[in-house]
């Protein structure tokens, strides 16, 4: 398999708090991989390091064979990395269409822009809400809108920070189906998630972070059966 992402000896601290400790992490192109761990494990900080919002104290980030460690966020996005953070970053007073057009305007123009907006509306099941203010949408629909905003630029790597937080079980299931469809189109997915049922629905690999370091990695079965993971994240077997 071709490696789309390779992280070597990544370190980052804020004051005395280490949010990344010698992280070695590799992701194959076409994977659907989940990051799990207790609150404060460093999952969101790891995403921000990958995206360039935080500069590492040391270490290297390779994307598609290129060293992107010192590139700015917009340069990484142009190379094919897109992200959806936990809190929807939508413009609530603007319509669904306007949100999509703003997200795509620097990448697409004219007919291509219109066609991509129409395609994303269909993919996110928001065609009927095209003229609706984004702030009026349900929480799940707002999450889907932002996923659509992230994938309309056709990234090769999609980072998702707790994409199902606050969703109903039906919305969570639909989100998993959407991600499988994106993955079938060739988009590699790396998701931070707490919902283990959702992790089981989408992930073909899982990495556990704890106190800024990688604690374990493996299949969903290997991770859920790991007694150390049960202790720090899933709850010990005695509880």
Steps between C-alpha positions, in 0.01 A plus 500: 500500500609859431554708812305824480610626843814431703573668830837453670602594856243780522521706819305801622458658842330809634684606811540181698215318327608250234222458244715289267777267619722333239204407281578255218194451284443375146183486293453308177318662209139382494482424872215584736677542833379623837683671785358439845603585852381671817443875518831684500680216320620738226272394216388847389853636549631226271249610235611862534861392457408310185310800366774750587305696760765400754871486417673195651795544733668215316422219260386466141172475309505345153194517272502311171877477523551874558630657821221740606626560855563869443221573252217731600144370532378634165796336326413164653135541398608571143697177503191300588437508875156610621355511850174517687533594865252398772314831516345582161681793338206608289359846436167462677338812353578395143318240295622148443590591142694809609698296753600253230589771251723673755674170578567428132554847351880490509509156339215503246337752268204530265341175388738291708392686814130457424540131420700433816246681717218293346695178551579581864138595569392160373773317691409672830123467445467880525356577156163599646675728752715679238348841579462441873719693743763259631422595859147363462620152404497220755829424673554194283429694181747769604764230547420355155519845345848548636606155383373605156699823524811297583468244220382725217861603442580132432764436768705184504508503884198600710550570872184477712493608865207323670271517196204334679509699826144588600339293224209260539565129433336530156711805412812321621421199283443722195828682565683169496337412170606837359860442605503155343382658175774764516756231570379299200579807288863490613496739797711386794326571831652561843237562769513583869199334661364397841203292382639148485201371302580759234870408512400140441277608209772685308852419616738248347763607752508676837770694685469586869657819633567552870675801655625612160657167406388199300386238749380227264409433139325218318164378373179593682489149648859521624441842655175412678660184641812683621484512881713814513264681264205383706667652803577844356214548257221245486476450873654205682330162485421528873291815457 
